[in-house]
């Protein structure tokens, strides 16, 4: 297992098209034998239901190979969405990328 960490940093609105791209990136990364993914949401202003679905799919594909996908820098709207749907109990969420790195 490679210990490299893939950082994915989407921006703007995380919707069906950007979520599809995120899932493709994660799939390619884990197929290469890497299993640690950080999705940095610092530049994401809004996540819709398709975006949330994309995060869940990326989480599942990473977990299926024994990996880990975590989130950081989640905006208030996204944090509320994660809390309302209970996904804040599924995803490990860090306040920032630097705090994630310190925790590793």
C-alpha positions in Angstrom: 0.0 0.0 0.0 1.4 3.4 -1.0 1.2 6.1 1.7 1.0 8.9 -0.7 -1.9 11.3 0.0 -4.0 12.6 -2.9 -5.3 16.1 -2.3 -8.3 17.0 -4.5 -9.4 20.6 -4.3 -12.6 21.3 -6.2 -13.9 24.8 -6.4 -17.2 26.7 -6.9 -20.3 24.5 -6.7 -19.9 20.8 -6.1 -22.7 19.4 -8.4 -23.2 16.5 -10.7 -20.5 17.5 -13.2 -17.8 18.4 -10.7 -18.7 15.4 -8.5 -18.2 13.1 -11.5 -14.8 14.5 -12.1 -13.9 14.1 -8.4 -15.0 10.4 -8.5 -12.9 9.8 -11.7 -9.8 11.3 -10.0 -10.3 9.2 -6.9 -10.9 6.0 -8.9 -7.7 6.6 -10.9 -5.7 7.3 -7.8 -6.9 4.2 -5.9 -6.4 2.0 -9.0 -2.8 3.1 -8.8 -2.5 1.5 -5.4 -2.9 4.7 -3.4 -5.5 4.7 -0.7 -5.4 8.1 1.2 -7.5 10.9 -0.2 -8.1 14.4 1.2 -10.9 16.4 -0.4 -10.1 20.0 0.5 -13.4 22.0 0.2 -11.8 25.4 0.9 -12.9 26.8 -2.5 -16.3 25.1 -2.6 -19.1 27.5 -1.9 -22.1 25.1 -2.3 -22.7 21.4 -2.4 -26.0 20.1 -3.9 -27.4 16.5 -3.5 -25.4 15.3 -6.6 -22.3 16.7 -5.1 -22.9 14.9 -1.8 -23.6 11.7 -3.8 -20.3 12.1 -5.5 -18.5 12.5 -2.2 -20.2 9.4 -0.9 -19.3 7.4 -4.0 -15.7 8.5 -3.8 -15.7 7.5 -0.1 -17.1 4.1 -0.9 -14.6 3.4 -3.7 -11.7 4.4 -1.5 -13.0 2.3 1.4 -13.5 -0.7 -0.9 -9.7 -0.9 -1.4 -9.0 -0.5 2.3 -8.4 3.2 2.0 -9.5 6.4 3.6 -11.1 9.6 2.3 -11.4 12.6 4.5 -12.6 16.1 4.1 -11.3 19.5 5.2 -12.1 23.2 5.1 -15.8 22.6 4.8 -17.9 25.7 4.3 -20.9 26.4 6.5 -23.5 25.3 3.9 -21.7 22.1 3.3 -21.3 21.4 7.0 -25.0 21.9 7.5 -25.8 19.5 4.6 -23.4 16.9 6.1 -25.0 17.3 9.5 -28.6 17.2 8.2 -27.9 14.0 6.2 -25.9 12.4 9.0 -22.8 12.3 6.7 -20.8 14.2 9.3 -20.8 10.9 11.2 -19.4 9.0 8.2 -16.8 11.4 6.9 -13.8 12.4 9.0 -13.7 16.2 8.8 -10.6 18.4 9.6 -10.8 22.1 10.0 -7.9 22.6 7.5 -5.4 20.8 5.3 -2.6 21.7 7.8 -4.5 20.1 10.7 -5.0 17.0 8.6 -1.3 16.8 7.9 -0.5 17.2 11.6 -2.8 14.4 12.5 -1.1 12.0 10.0 
